[in-house]
């Protein structure tokens, strides 16, 4: 035990034993005599099962990755003679049989200096130790003396090797490699929203996920009541990131796409780019607001309520005043409809009191449910079905023209009208943009429930109406917005974060920019950045902290040799360790699949988990966003560009494809490269 490495291995072994004991304690709990009924028993048993799952010892996941040796006991920095303490920093808290900590959760305040301490600001830390692992076994350690203020800051080799570790399987957490600027975002308070503009490889997605884990640690009870949600661009992306939070012990975070959130109708149709852009425009919110309220009709007859031998009359002008007052308050349509019968009932009670009666709340409730009152409300304030309302807007030119007057011009109205009106909601060929309109209409009728915190990734691709749909899910909570303006690949991609945040309902959100890259090799990011002046003028170019330049090659071949050259590049990449992504324009995927199959090379689809036997993934360019591979083979860049409706979108799609590589990139092309690449 005189060997420091052996002592650390012994602590790891003891910590794993302690974690198993913690789990065994939970598994042995007997709840038969502590629950009053079967409902309580079911809830408690579910919580116990979640706790057992959270305490699982993942064999290939290091239990701790660092150690802090403090100069003084925390909270006793000024106390003379106070002894320093030693803390192991890991993914979760582990304590021994006496309750003393063996591993400290990375989210605890005492762990913060592990990420932020430096020789200039040591934060009372004497020594920071990082650990290196191979297959779950502790194999190395590296010390950093923070008391030597005159010494130079040295890059951590273990940190560098962890960043460059081959990526096989789903996305990993970055808890061992969080940088100071990332940590500030992760630990930002729950009261405010944060927008992270991050260049490729800066870890913005991981930062957002770790922020959720931190908020659940710091505000567990609050978020247990209000809920958390991670929103990604597509199912492949969600499958790729789904293991990050469970690895940190967080199991109760929902994941969805924007399409999942607005799934009020079955999407079976598509829009033209022009129609989708108009339907996604924020102006459509006012068109829908007008349409929802268009059914309100002012009364022409009084409301007469019969109770026993008495008849109580509320004149039409008085009921009209009630309806107009509710309209002026701009409350939800459904809430106003529920309020109107109570307003009418109150007017009846006033007349009863004036006549010498003494009605109570039960009488008011009875009057509100009176057949005459219900009939009047049905006529004045009819129920609105959101899907039927949008169906009518998109099917009837006159109805659309009435409510879009002064908002959409005639050409825009003609663009979004269905060429062939549907017979009903179920038979209609709804598009994804139509579903968002239905969601907006549904919120105008009844308030959408709000969550405690929402993470929105790849946010640059959302339309204003989609931003509004997401914003409705966190009106009373906070949000973490993640994206890169240079990677906006939809015709309606946002041009600025202040504009997007306004549509989201979070104009006060802080915008943070990450430009220090950890994933993409230096030569690769420099090559891709040649596109920035065209696709995102003024955006800061990303830099890479990677010491290795990375494997990088651009190969021009004859058209007849393209398939063979791409196949050869994949075979060459497979001789190296790690995952391989073959990225190509969507129109080329079928042909490349045939080439790989004929060569006997097994391949996966995006989102499928790589393994030792299947490390090659065939990736359509439209699904590449957010994914990463150790080695990328990019087929025919010009085809990626021409596969989009306009050049800017195509070049942005190419920028995404070029920046998926962690260790190496090979570009194979037969057509001339886009001139922006030089």
C-alpha positions in Angstrom: 0.0 0.0 0.0 3.0 2.3 -0.3 2.3 2.6 -4.0 -0.1 5.6 -4.5 -1.8 3.9 -7.4 -2.5 0.8 -5.3 -4.0 3.0 -2.6 -6.3 4.6 -5.1 -7.3 1.2 -6.4 -8.1 0.1 -2.9 -10.3 3.1 -2.4 -12.1 2.4 -5.6 -12.7 -1.2 -4.5 -13.9 0.0 -1.1 -16.2 2.5 -2.7 -17.7 -0.1 -5.0 -18.4 -2.3 -2.0 -20.0 0.6 -0.2 -22.2 1.3 -3.2 -23.3 -2.3 -3.4 -24.1 -2.1 0.3 -26.2 1.0 -0.2 -28.1 -0.8 -2.9 -28.6 -3.9 -0.8 -30.0 -1.7 2.0 -32.7 -0.3 -0.4 -33.4 -3.8 -1.8 -34.1 -5.1 1.7 -36.6 -2.5 2.6 -40.0 -4.0 3.8 -42.9 -1.6 3.2 -45.8 -4.0 4.2 -46.4 -2.2 7.5 -45.7 1.4 6.5 -48.3 2.0 3.7 -51.9 2.8 4.4 -53.3 1.5 1.1 -52.4 -0.1 -2.2 -51.9 3.2 -3.9 -49.3 4.4 -1.4 -47.7 1.0 -1.6 -47.4 1.1 -5.4 -46.0 4.7 -5.4 -43.4 3.8 -2.7 -42.4 0.6 -4.4 -41.9 2.5 -7.7 -39.7 5.0 -5.9 -37.7 2.2 -4.3 -37.2 0.5 -7.7 -36.0 3.8 -9.2 -33.5 4.2 -6.3 -32.3 0.6 -6.8 -31.7 1.4 -10.5 -29.9 4.7 -9.7 -27.5 2.8 -7.3 -26.4 0.3 -10.0 -22.6 -0.1 -10.2 -21.8 0.3 -13.9 -18.7 -1.8 -14.4 -17.2 0.2 -17.2 -18.1 3.6 -15.8 -15.6 5.0 -13.3 -17.1 5.5 -9.8 -14.8 8.5 -9.3 -12.6 10.4 -11.7 -10.9 13.0 -9.5 -9.7 13.9 -6.1 -9.4 17.3 -4.3 -7.0 17.9 -1.4 -8.0 21.0 0.4 -5.6 23.2 2.3 -8.2 23.7 5.1 -11.4 22.1 6.1 -14.3 23.6 4.0 -15.8 26.5 5.9 -12.8 26.8 8.2 -10.3 28.5 5.8 -9.5 31.1 8.4 -9.2 28.8 11.4 -5.6 28.5 12.5 -4.3 24.9 12.4 -7.4 23.6 10.6 -6.6 20.4 8.8 -7.2 20.0 5.1 -9.7 17.4 3.8 -9.6 15.0 0.9 -12.6 14.4 -1.3 -13.0 11.9 -4.2 -15.2 13.4 -7.0 -17.5 11.1 -8.9 -20.8 10.6 -10.7 -22.8 10.0 -7.5 -22.6 10.1 -3.8 -21.3 7.0 -2.0 -21.0 6.6 1.8 -19.7 3.9 4.1 -21.6 2.1 6.8 -21.1 5.0 9.2 -22.5 7.5 6.7 -19.1 9.1 6.0 -18.7 10.1 2.3 -16.3 8.0 0.2 -17.3 9.6 -3.1 -18.7 13.1 -3.4 -21.3 13.9 -6.1 -19.8 16.1 -8.8 -22.7 18.5 -8.4 -22.1 19.2 -4.7 -20.6 22.6 -3.8 -17.4 21.1 -2.4 -16.8 19.5 -5.9 -16.9 22.8 -7.8 -13.2 23.6 -7.5 -12.4 20.4 -9.4 -13.7 22.2 -12.5 -12.8 25.8 -11.7 -9.7 26.0 -9.5 -6.5 27.2 -11.1 -3.0 28.3 -10.0 -4.2 31.9 -10.2 -7.4 31.1 -8.2 -6.8 27.8 -6.3 -10.0 28.1 -4.3 -8.2 26.7 -1.2 -7.2 23.5 -3.1 -3.7 22.2 -2.6 -3.8 19.4 -5.1 -6.1 18.2 -7.9 -5.7 14.6 -8.9 -7.2 13.2 -12.1 -7.6 9.4 -12.7 -7.2 7.4 -15.9 -9.2 4.3 -16.6 -9.1 1.4 -19.0 -12.3 -0.6 -19.3 -13.4 0.5 -15.8 -10.0 -0.3 -14.2 -8.0 2.5 -12.6 -4.7 2.5 -14.5 -3.2 6.0 -14.0 -3.3 9.2 -12.1 -2.1 12.8 -12.7 -1.5 15.5 -10.0 -1.7 19.2 -10.3 -0.2 21.3 -7.5 -2.3 24.5 -7.3 -0.1 26.1 -4.6 2.6 26.9 -7.1 1.3 30.3 -8.3 4.4 31.0 -10.3 4.2 27.8 -12.3 2.7 27.5 -15.7 -0.7 26.0 -16.3 -0.1 22.6 -17.9 -2.5 20.8 -20.1 -3.8 17.6 -18.6 -2.8 14.5 -20.6 -5.4 12.4 -18.9 -8.0 15.0 -19.7 -6.9 15.1 -23.3 -7.0 11.3 -23.6 -10.5 11.2 -22.1 -11.7 13.7 -24.6 -10.2 11.7 -27.5 -11.3 8.3 -26.2 -12.9 6.3 -29.1 -16.7 6.7 -29.3 -18.4 3.4 -29.6 -22.0 3.2 -28.4 -24.3 6.0 -27.3 -23.2 9.5 -26.2 -21.1 9.6 -23.0 -21.3 12.1 -20.2 -18.5 14.7 -19.9 -18.6 14.9 -16.2 -14.8 14.2 -15.9 -13.9 16.8 -18.6 -16.2 19.7 -17.9 -14.3 23.0 -18.4 -14.6 26.2 -16.3 -16.7 28.0 -18.9 -19.0 25.0 -19.3 -19.3 24.6 -15.5 -20.5 28.1 -15.2 -23.4 27.3 -17.5 -24.1 23.9 -15.9 -24.4 25.5 -12.4 -26.4 28.6 -13.4 -29.5 29.0 -11.2 -32.9 27.6 -11.9 -34.5 31.0 -11.8 -33.2 32.2 -15.1 -33.0 30.8 -18.6 -29.7 30.3 -20.5 -29.1 30.2 -24.3 -25.8 28.5 -25.4 -24.5 29.4 -28.8 -21.9 26.7 -29.4 -19.7 25.9 -32.3 -19.3 22.2 -33.3 -17.4 20.2 -30.7 -17.8 22.7 -27.9 -20.0 20.3 -25.9 -23.2 22.3 -25.8 -25.4 19.3 -25.9 -23.5 17.7 -23.0 -23.6 21.0 -21.1 -27.4 21.1 -21.4 -27.8 17.5 -20.2 -25.4 18.0 -17.3 -27.3 21.2 -16.4 -30.5 19.2 -16.1 -28.6 16.7 -13.8 -27.3 19.6 -11.7 -30.7 21.3 -11.4 -32.3 17.9 -10.3 -29.6 17.7 -7.6 -30.0 21.2 -6.4 -33.8 21.5 -6.7 -35.0 17.9 -6.6 -38.3 18.4 -4.8 -39.3 21.4 -6.9 -38.5 19.6 -10.2 -40.1 16.4 -9.0 -43.4 18.3 -8.8 -43.1 20.3 -12.0 -41.1 18.0 -14.2 -38.2 18.3 -16.7 -38.1 17.7 -20.4 -35.3 17.4 -23.0 -36.3 18.2 -26.6 -34.2 17.0 -29.5 -34.4 17.4 -33.3 -35.3 13.8 -34.1 -35.6 10.3 -32.7 -32.1 9.2 -33.8 -30.6 12.1 -31.8 -32.6 11.2 -28.7 -31.5 7.6 -28.9 -27.9 8.8 -29.1 -28.1 10.9 -25.9 -30.5 8.8 -23.9 -27.9 7.1 -21.7 -26.2 10.3 -20.5 -28.6 11.2 -17.6 -29.1 7.6 -16.4 -25.2 7.3 -16.2 -25.4 10.3 -13.8 -28.2 8.6 -11.7 -31.1 10.6 -13.2 -33.9 8.4 -14.5 -37.0 10.6 -14.5 -36.3 13.1 -17.3 -38.6 12.9 -20.3 -37.3 13.2 -23.8 -39.3 14.2 -26.9 -39.1 16.0 -30.3 -41.1 19.0 -31.1 -43.3 16.8 -33.3 -44.0 14.6 -30.2 -45.2 17.7 -28.3 -47.7 18.8 -30.9 -49.0 15.4 -31.9 -52.7 16.4 -31.8 -53.2 15.1 -35.3 -51.6 12.4 -37.4 -48.9 13.8 -39.7 -49.1 12.2 -43.2 -48.5 15.1 -45.5 -45.7 17.6 -46.4 -45.6 21.3 -47.2 -43.6 23.2 -49.8 -40.7 25.1 -48.3 -42.7 28.3 -48.9 -45.9 27.0 -47.2 -43.9 25.7 -44.3 -42.2 29.0 -43.8 -45.5 30.9 -43.8 -47.2 28.4 -41.5 -44.2 28.7 -39.1 -44.3 32.5 -39.1 -45.2 34.1 -35.8 -48.0 36.1 -37.7 -50.0 32.9 -37.8 -50.6 33.2 -34.0 -52.7 36.3 -34.6 -54.6 34.7 -37.5 -55.4 31.8 -35.2 -56.4 34.1 -32.3 -58.9 35.8 -34.6 -60.2 32.6 -35.9 -60.7 31.0 -32.4 -62.7 34.0 -31.3 -64.7 34.4 -34.5 -67.5 32.2 -33.2 -68.4 34.5 -30.3 -71.8 36.0 -31.2 -73.4 38.8 -29.2 -76.9 38.0 -27.8 -80.1 39.4 -29.3 -82.5 38.0 -26.7 -82.5 38.1 -22.9 -81.7 35.1 -20.7 -84.7 34.0 -18.7 -84.2 31.7 -15.8 -87.2 29.9 -14.2 -86.9 28.9 -10.6 -90.1 27.6 -9.0 -92.8 30.2 -9.7 -90.4 33.0 -10.4 -88.8 34.1 -13.7 -85.5 36.0 -13.6 -84.6 38.0 -16.7 -81.1 39.2 -17.7 -81.4 41.6 -20.7 -79.4 41.0 -23.8 -77.4 44.2 -23.5 -76.2 43.1 -20.0 -75.1 39.7 -21.3 -73.4 41.4 -24.2 -71.4 43.5 -21.7 -70.3 40.4 -19.9 -69.2 38.8 -23.2 -67.3 41.9 -24.4 -65.6 42.3 -21.0 -64.4 38.7 -21.2 -63.1 39.2 -24.8 -61.3 42.4 -23.7 -59.4 40.5 -20.9 -57.8 38.3 -23.5 -58.0 35.1 -21.3 -58.1 31.6 -22.7 -61.2 31.0 -24.9 -62.2 27.9 -22.8 -61.7 29.8 -19.5 -63.9 32.6 -20.7 -66.6 30.2 -21.8 -66.6 28.6 -18.3 -66.7 32.1 -16.7 -69.7 33.3 -18.7 -72.4 31.2 -17.1 -71.2 32.2 -13.7 -71.4 35.8 -14.7 -75.0 35.3 -15.8 -75.8 33.4 -12.7 -74.3 36.2 -10.5 -76.6 38.7 -12.3 -79.6 36.5 -11.5 -78.5 36.3 -7.8 -78.3 40.1 -7.6 -81.9 40.3 -8.8 -82.9 37.6 -6.2 -81.3 39.6 -3.4 -83.0 42.8 -4.6 -86.3 40.9 -4.4 -85.6 40.0 -0.8 -84.3 36.5 -1.2 -81.1 35.2 0.3 -79.5 32.9 -2.2 -76.1 31.2 -1.5 -73.3 29.7 -3.6 -75.3 26.5 -4.2 -78.1 28.6 -5.8 -75.5 30.3 -8.0 -74.1 26.9 -9.1 -77.6 25.7 -9.9 -78.4 28.8 -12.0 -75.1 28.5 -13.9 -76.2 24.9 -14.8 -79.7 26.0 -15.8 -80.8 24.9 -19.2 -81.6 28.4 -20.4 -78.1 29.7 -19.3 -76.4 26.7 -20.9 -78.3 27.3 -24.1 -77.4 31.0 -24.1 -73.7 30.2 -23.6 -73.7 27.6 -26.3 -75.1 30.2 -28.8 -72.9 33.2 -27.6 -69.7 31.3 -26.9 -69.7 28.0 -28.8 -67.1 25.3 -28.1 -64.1 25.3 -30.4 -62.3 22.1 -31.6 -58.7 23.2 -32.4 -58.1 20.7 -35.1 -61.4 21.4 -36.8 -60.7 25.1 -36.6 -57.3 24.8 -38.3 -58.9 22.4 -40.9 -61.4 25.1 -41.8 -58.7 27.8 -42.0 -56.6 25.7 -44.4 -59.6 24.5 -46.4 -61.9 27.6 -46.8 -60.4 30.5 -48.7 -63.0 33.0 -47.4 -62.6 32.0 -43.8 -58.8 32.3 -44.1 -59.1 35.7 -45.9 -61.4 37.0 -43.2 -59.0 36.3 -40.3 -55.7 36.8 -42.2 -56.7 40.3 -43.5 -53.9 42.7 -42.9 -51.6 39.9 -41.8 -51.0 37.6 -44.8 -51.2 38.9 -48.4 -53.2 37.1 -51.0 -50.2 35.1 -52.4 -49.3 33.9 -48.9 -52.9 32.8 -48.2 -53.0 31.0 -51.5 -49.7 29.2 -50.7 -51.0 27.7 -47.4 -54.5 26.8 -48.6 -54.9 23.1 -49.3 -55.4 22.4 -53.0 -57.9 19.6 -52.1 -59.9 20.3 -48.9 -60.1 17.3 -46.6 -63.4 15.9 -45.5 -62.5 15.7 -41.9 -59.8 15.8 -39.3 -58.9 12.1 -39.5 -58.8 12.0 -43.3 -56.7 15.2 -43.7 -53.1 14.9 -44.7 -51.7 17.1 -42.0 -48.1 18.4 -42.2 -45.7 18.9 -39.4 -46.3 22.7 -39.6 -50.1 22.1 -39.5 -49.7 20.2 -36.2 -48.0 23.2 -34.7 -50.9 25.4 -35.7 -53.3 23.0 -34.0 -51.2 23.1 -30.9 -51.3 27.0 -30.9 -55.1 26.8 -31.3 -55.4 24.3 -28.5 -53.4 26.7 -26.2 -55.7 29.5 -27.2 -58.6 27.4 -26.0 -57.0 25.9 -22.8 -53.7 26.6 -21.2 -50.9 24.1 -21.9 -49.4 22.7 -18.7 -45.9 24.1 -17.9 -42.9 22.2 -16.7 -40.2 23.2 -14.2 -37.3 23.1 -16.7 -37.0 22.4 -20.5 -33.8 21.8 -22.5 -34.2 22.6 -26.2 -31.3 21.3 -28.3 -30.6 22.2 -32.0 -32.8 25.2 -31.4 -31.6 27.1 -34.4 -33.8 25.0 -36.7 -37.1 25.9 -35.1 -39.7 28.2 -36.7 -41.2 31.0 -34.6 -44.4 29.0 -34.2 -42.4 26.0 -33.0 -40.6 28.2 -30.5 -44.0 29.3 -29.2 -45.0 25.6 -28.8 -41.9 24.9 -26.8 -42.3 28.1 -24.8 -45.8 27.1 -23.7 -44.2 24.1 -22.0 -42.1 26.3 -19.7 -44.1 29.5 -19.1 -43.7 29.1 -15.4 -40.3 27.4 -15.5 -36.9 28.0 -16.9 -35.2 26.8 -20.1 -31.8 25.9 -21.4 -31.6 26.6 -25.2 -28.8 25.0 -27.1 -27.8 25.6 -30.7 -25.5 27.0 -33.4 -26.7 29.6 -35.9 -24.2 28.2 -38.4 -25.9 24.8 -38.3 -29.4 26.1 -39.1 -30.6 23.9 -42.0 -34.3 24.7 -42.3 -35.6 27.4 -44.6 -37.0 29.2 -41.5 -33.8 28.8 -39.3 -33.4 31.6 -36.9 -31.0 34.4 -37.8 -30.4 35.7 -34.2 -30.9 34.4 -30.7 -32.7 37.5 -29.3 -35.4 37.0 -32.0 -35.7 33.3 -31.2 -35.8 33.9 -27.4 -38.6 36.5 -27.9 -40.7 33.9 -29.7 -39.9 31.4 -27.0 -41.2 33.8 -24.4 -37.8 34.1 -22.7 -36.4 37.4 -24.0 -34.5 37.9 -20.7 -32.4 34.7 -21.2 -28.7 35.1 -20.9 -26.8 34.2 -24.1 -23.5 32.4 -23.6 -21.1 31.6 -26.4 -18.8 28.5 -26.4 -16.1 28.7 -29.0 -13.4 26.4 -27.5 -13.8 23.0 -29.3 -12.9 19.7 -27.6 -14.2 17.2 -30.1 -13.3 18.3 -33.6 -9.6 18.1 -34.6 -7.9 21.4 -35.4 -7.4 20.8 -39.1 -11.0 19.6 -39.6 -12.6 22.6 -37.8 -10.3 25.0 -39.7 -11.4 23.5 -43.0 -15.1 23.6 -42.1 -14.8 27.1 -40.9 -14.1 28.3 -44.4 -17.9 28.2 -44.9 -18.7 30.5 -41.9 -18.4 33.9 -43.8 -21.1 32.6 -46.2 -23.4 30.7 -43.8 -23.1 32.8 -40.6 -21.4 36.1 -41.2 -20.0 37.6 -37.9 -20.1 34.4 -36.0 -16.9 33.7 -34.1 -14.8 30.9 -35.6 -14.4 27.9 -33.3 -10.9 26.9 -32.1 -9.8 23.5 -31.0 -7.8 22.6 -27.8 -6.9 19.3 -29.4 -3.1 18.9 -29.7 -3.5 16.3 -32.4 -4.2 17.7 -35.8 -6.3 14.6 -36.7 -6.4 12.5 -39.8 -7.6 14.7 -42.6 -7.7 14.1 -46.3 -9.6 15.4 -49.4 -9.6 13.0 -52.3 -10.8 13.8 -55.8 -11.7 10.8 -58.0 -13.3 10.2 -61.4 -17.1 9.8 -61.3 -16.8 6.1 -62.2 -14.5 5.5 -59.2 -16.5 7.3 -56.6 -18.3 4.3 -55.0 -15.1 2.3 -54.9 -13.1 5.2 -53.3 -15.8 5.7 -50.7 -15.8 1.9 -49.9 -12.0 2.0 -49.6 -12.1 4.9 -47.2 -14.6 3.0 -45.0 -12.4 -0.1 -45.0 -9.4 1.9 -44.1 -11.2 3.7 -41.2 -12.4 0.3 -39.9 -8.7 -0.7 -39.4 -8.6 1.9 -36.6 -10.3 1.9 -33.2 -13.6 3.6 -32.7 -16.8 4.4 -34.6 -17.1 5.3 -38.3 -19.8 7.4 -39.9 -20.3 7.4 -43.6 -22.2 10.6 -44.3 -23.8 11.3 -47.7 -26.6 13.3 -49.3 -30.0 11.6 -48.7 -30.3 10.8 -52.4 -27.0 8.8 -52.3 -27.9 6.6 -49.3 -29.6 3.8 -51.2 -26.8 3.4 -53.7 -24.1 3.4 -50.9 -26.1 0.9 -48.9 -26.0 -1.4 -52.0 -22.2 -0.9 -52.2 -21.6 -1.7 -48.6 -23.9 -4.8 -48.7 -22.1 -6.1 -51.9 -18.8 -5.7 -50.1 -20.0 -7.6 -47.1 -19.6 -4.6 -44.7 -22.3 -4.6 -42.0 -23.6 -1.1 -41.3 -26.1 0.6 -38.9 -28.7 3.3 -39.2 -28.4 6.6 -37.2 -29.4 6.0 -33.6 -28.6 2.3 -33.6 -25.9 1.5 -31.0 -22.5 0.7 -32.3 -20.6 -2.4 -31.1 -17.3 -4.2 -31.6 -18.9 -6.1 -34.5 -20.7 -3.2 -36.1 -18.9 0.1 -36.0 -19.9 1.6 -39.3 -23.1 3.8 -39.5 -24.6 5.0 -42.8 -25.9 8.5 -42.1 -28.1 10.6 -44.4 -26.9 14.2 -44.2 -30.2 15.4 -42.9 -29.9 13.2 -39.8 -26.2 13.9 -39.0 -26.8 16.9 -36.7 -25.8 16.3 -33.1 -24.1 12.9 -33.9 -20.4 12.2 -33.6 -18.0 9.5 -34.8 -14.3 8.8 -34.4 -13.8 8.7 -38.1 -16.1 10.2 -40.8 -16.1 9.5 -44.5 -18.0 12.3 -46.3 -19.3 11.4 -49.7 -19.7 14.0 -52.4 -20.0 17.4 -50.6 -21.6 19.1 -53.6 -24.4 16.6 -53.6 -25.0 17.4 -49.9 -25.3 21.1 -50.9 -27.5 20.5 -53.9 -29.9 18.3 -51.9 -31.2 21.4 -50.1 -33.7 23.9 -51.5 -31.2 26.8 -51.4 -27.4 27.2 -51.4 -27.1 28.7 -47.9 -29.1 25.8 -46.4 -27.0 23.4 -48.4 -23.7 24.9 -47.2 -25.0 24.8 -43.6 -25.8 21.1 -44.1 -22.3 20.6 -45.4 -20.9 22.4 -42.4 -22.7 20.0 -40.1 -21.5 17.0 -42.0 -17.8 18.2 -41.9 -17.8 18.7 -38.2 -19.0 15.2 -37.0 -15.5 13.8 -36.7 -13.5 13.3 -33.5 -10.3 11.8 -34.8 -10.3 11.9 -38.6 -12.2 13.0 -41.7 -11.9 11.8 -45.3 -13.7 13.7 -48.0 -14.3 11.9 -51.2 -15.6 13.7 -54.3 -16.1 13.4 -58.0 -17.9 16.7 -58.6 -16.1 20.0 -58.0 -16.1 21.1 -54.3 -18.2 24.2 -53.4 -16.1 27.2 -54.1 -16.4 28.4 -50.5 -14.1 25.5 -49.4 -11.4 27.0 -51.6 
